[in-house]
Amino acid sequence: MASSLEKALEDTEASLKALKVLTENSYDSILITDAIDGAKIIYANKAFKKLTGYDPEEVLGKTPKILQGPGTDKKEIARLAEALKNDSRFEGKAINYRKDGAPFLMQWRVLPVSVGLQTRFWVAIQREG
Ligand SMILES: Cc1cc2nc3c(=O)[nH]c(=O)nc-3n(C[C@H](O)[C@H](O)[C@H](O)COP(=O)(O)O)c2cc1C
């Protein structure tokens, strides 16, 4: 039995299709930012809209900081900023705000996607914690 995604999805086109089905139908919110061009959001799935109230199209080009507000724990964000600086993964919780301003506890993981030696994208998996 195949034990890794590479082995299971040998064909590149089929792999992309499978990943697309997974992200579009995930119960968890998935966000991808560009690690090279100023942390801008380049992808958000449907569950992101359900969680935050923002349409994926309206957040493209913005940063996930739009989710933060007065109740967001600055220490947690500093810890995340440190992880980003070191190209390492992060897991945490903080108060975030939906589009309508309602606060909620965001629980999220941020992981680097490296191509060669460089972190090219950051992927976040988010849910209400
Ligand atoms: C992929 C990714 C997802 C992120 N998701 C969130 C999030 O859901 N909520 C949040 O408060 N910050 C999130 N952030 C953190 C902010 O975008 C930003 O990196 C953080 O506030 C540190 O920058 P600053 O020191 O300028 O505040 C995310 C960052 C990345 C790279």
The ligand as an SDF file (V2000), in Angstrom:
LIG
                    3D

 31 33  0  0  0  0  0  0  0  0999 V2000
   -0.0610   31.3370    6.1170 C   0  0  0  0  0  0  0  0  0  0  0  0
   -0.3170   32.3290    7.2390 C   0  0  0  0  0  0  0  0  0  0  0  0
   -1.5560   32.3300    7.8700 C   0  0  0  0  0  0  0  0  0  0  0  0
   -1.8220   33.2050    8.9150 C   0  0  0  0  0  0  0  0  0  0  0  0
   -3.0300   33.1580    9.5110 N   0  0  0  0  0  0  0  0  0  0  0  0
   -3.2940   33.9930   10.5340 C   0  0  0  0  0  0  0  0  0  0  0  0
   -4.5350   33.9120   11.2060 C   0  0  0  0  0  0  0  0  0  0  0  0
   -5.3950   33.1110   10.8980 O   0  0  0  0  0  0  0  0  0  0  0  0
   -4.7560   34.7670   12.2190 N   0  0  0  0  0  0  0  0  0  0  0  0
   -3.8170   35.6660   12.6160 C   0  0  0  0  0  0  0  0  0  0  0  0
   -4.0840   36.3980   13.5700 O   0  0  0  0  0  0  0  0  0  0  0  0
   -2.6300   35.7620   12.0150 N   0  0  0  0  0  0  0  0  0  0  0  0
   -2.3310   34.9480   10.9830 C   0  0  0  0  0  0  0  0  0  0  0  0
   -1.1190   35.0340   10.3540 N   0  0  0  0  0  0  0  0  0  0  0  0
   -0.1070   36.0030   10.8390 C   0  0  0  0  0  0  0  0  0  0  0  0
   -0.0400   37.3530   10.1670 C   0  0  0  0  0  0  0  0  0  0  0  0
   -0.2220   37.2740    8.7750 O   0  0  0  0  0  0  0  0  0  0  0  0
    1.3710   37.9700   10.3980 C   0  0  0  0  0  0  0  0  0  0  0  0
    2.3390   37.1310    9.8510 O   0  0  0  0  0  0  0  0  0  0  0  0
    1.6650   38.1650   11.8490 C   0  0  0  0  0  0  0  0  0  0  0  0
    0.7400   39.0900   12.3540 O   0  0  0  0  0  0  0  0  0  0  0  0
    3.1010   38.6570   12.0750 C   0  0  0  0  0  0  0  0  0  0  0  0
    3.3460   39.8550   11.4400 O   0  0  0  0  0  0  0  0  0  0  0  0
    3.4930   41.2110   12.2880 P   0  0  0  0  0  0  0  0  0  0  0  0
    4.6880   41.0130   13.1740 O   0  0  0  0  0  0  0  0  0  0  0  0
    3.6930   42.2830   11.2210 O   0  0  0  0  0  0  0  0  0  0  0  0
    2.2070   41.3830   13.0500 O   0  0  0  0  0  0  0  0  0  0  0  0
   -0.8240   34.1350    9.3200 C   0  0  0  0  0  0  0  0  0  0  0  0
    0.4070   34.1470    8.6630 C   0  0  0  0  0  0  0  0  0  0  0  0
    0.6700   33.2540    7.6410 C   0  0  0  0  0  0  0  0  0  0  0  0
    2.0130   33.2740    6.9500 C   0  0  0  0  0  0  0  0  0  0  0  0
  1  2  1  0
  2  3  1  0
  2 30  2  0
  3  4  2  0
  4  5  1  0
  4 28  1  0
  5  6  2  0
  6  7  1  0
  6 13  1  0
  7  8  2  0
  7  9  1  0
  9 10  1  0
 10 11  2  0
 10 12  1  0
 12 13  2  0
 13 14  1  0
 14 15  1  0
 14 28  1  0
 15 16  1  0
 16 17  1  0
 16 18  1  0
 18 19  1  0
 18 20  1  0
 20 21  1  0
 20 22  1  0
 22 23  1  0
 23 24  1  0
 24 25  2  0
 24 26  1  0
 24 27  1  0
 28 29  2  0
 29 30  1  0
 30 31  1  0
M  END
$$$$
